[in-house]
Amino acid sequence: MINKMYIILEACKKVHGSDFTKKSRKREVIYARAAFINIVRTKYGRKVSLESIGDVLGGLDHATVLHAYDR
């Protein structure tokens, strides 16, 4: 499952044209992260944990992932 998330991550990076796994609070980066999280949660639902999504995104906390998903 983690390998599939990395494939989705690389596709999202190409679409957004930036690396949104680095720590940044820019609006474009936050929206790109939220889009990735929504894609993963829509495709896999609760099969994938918030912690594992955060790990793929560069070590984000599960609460940060949940907040981005709620946006």
Secondary structure per residue as TSV (DSSP state, phi and psi in degrees):
chain	resnum	aa	ss	phi	psi
A	1	M	-	360.0	-38.9
A	2	I	H	-64.3	-39.3
A	3	N	H	-62.2	-37.3
A	4	K	H	-67.2	-34.6
A	5	M	H	-67.0	-35.3
A	6	Y	H	-66.5	-34.5
A	7	I	H	-65.7	-43.8
A	8	I	H	-63.9	-39.7
A	9	L	H	-60.5	-46.0
A	10	E	H	-64.3	-38.0
A	11	A	H	-65.6	-40.9
A	12	C	H	-66.4	-36.5
A	13	K	H	-62.7	-39.4
A	14	K	H	-66.4	-41.2
A	15	V	H	-67.0	-45.1
A	16	H	H	-83.8	-15.7
A	17	G	T	73.8	17.9
A	18	S	S	-151.7	164.2
A	19	D	-	-93.1	101.9
A	20	F	T	-92.4	13.3
A	21	T	T	-87.8	-13.5
A	22	K	S	-79.4	155.2
A	23	K	-	-71.1	118.6
A	24	S	-	-160.2	149.4
A	25	R	-	-111.7	14.3
A	26	K	-	-66.0	145.2
A	27	R	H	-57.8	-42.1
A	28	E	H	-63.4	-39.2
A	29	V	H	-68.6	-42.7
A	30	I	H	-63.9	-42.2
A	31	Y	H	-67.7	-35.9
A	32	A	H	-66.1	-41.4
A	33	R	H	-62.2	-44.5
A	34	A	H	-62.7	-38.3
A	35	A	H	-64.4	-43.3
A	36	F	H	-61.4	-45.7
A	37	I	H	-62.5	-42.6
A	38	N	H	-64.4	-37.6
A	39	I	H	-64.3	-47.1
A	40	V	H	-64.8	-45.0
A	41	R	H	-68.7	-32.7
A	42	T	H	-70.8	-41.1
A	43	K	H	-74.5	-42.9
A	44	Y	H	-109.1	-12.3
A	45	G	G	61.2	-135.4
A	46	R	G	-87.1	6.0
A	47	K	G	-67.6	-26.5
A	48	V	S	-111.4	134.7
A	49	S	-	-83.5	159.1
A	50	L	H	-65.1	-32.8
A	51	E	H	-65.0	-40.9
A	52	S	H	-70.1	-34.7
A	53	I	H	-64.2	-42.4
A	54	G	H	-62.3	-37.2
A	55	D	H	-64.8	-40.5
A	56	V	H	-65.1	-33.7
A	57	L	T	-86.3	19.1
A	58	G	T	95.6	23.2
A	59	G	S	90.7	30.5
A	60	L	-	-71.7	149.9
A	61	D	-	-71.5	152.3
A	62	H	H	-63.0	-31.4
A	63	A	H	-68.3	-35.3
A	64	T	H	-65.8	-41.4
A	65	V	H	-64.3	-43.6
A	66	L	H	-63.5	-41.0
A	67	H	H	-63.4	-41.8
A	68	A	H	-67.0	-35.4
A	69	Y	H	-66.9	-36.1
A	70	D	H	-72.6	-19.9
A	71	R	-	-71.2	360.0
